[in-house]
Amino acid sequence: MPKTPPGFKNLSADISEELFKELAKRCIEEGVSKKDFLVQLLEKELFKDLKN
C-alpha cells in the first residue's frame, strides 16, 4: 500500500547537507513539519505566478 494519499504525488529529491540543515532549522523555528514547510513554500512560489 503506498504511503502517498490518492490525489497526491510523492516528491523525492537529493539536496545538499547544508540546505537540509537550513530546512530543518526553519521548520523548528516555525514549528511545522518538513512536509508542511515545503508545501507552503511551493504553494507560495508557484501560485504567486498564477495570481499575476
N, C-alpha and C positions, 0 to 999 in steps of 0.2 A: 504494500500500500504506500503510495507516495506521500511525503510529508507536505507537499505544496497543495493548498486547498484548490478545489475546482475554480476556474476563472482567474487563477494567478499563474505567474511563471517564476521559476527558480532563477535567481541571479547569482552567478558564481564568478568570481574574479580573483586573480592573483595581484596583490598590491604589496608595496614595499613595507618593511617592518616599521619604518619611521612614519609612514602615512597611517598604518594601522594603529600605532600608538596614539597619534593625534586624534584619530576617530574615537578610540576608546576614552581618551581624556575628555573630549567634548560630550560624549554620551554620559559620562559620570557627572560632569558639570551640569548638564541639562536634566539629568535624572530620567533618561529614556534608554531603551534597548538599542543596540546597534541597528537592528532591523527597522525600528520606528524612526530612528535618526536618518537612515538612508532613504526611507520612503519619503519623509518630509523634505529632505534635500532634493531628491529627484523631482518631486511634485513642484517644488518652488522653482527650480531651474528650468524644467521642461514646460510647465504650464504658463510661466510668465511670458513666453514667446507666443503662446496661443491667445493671451489676453490682449496683446498689442495689435 
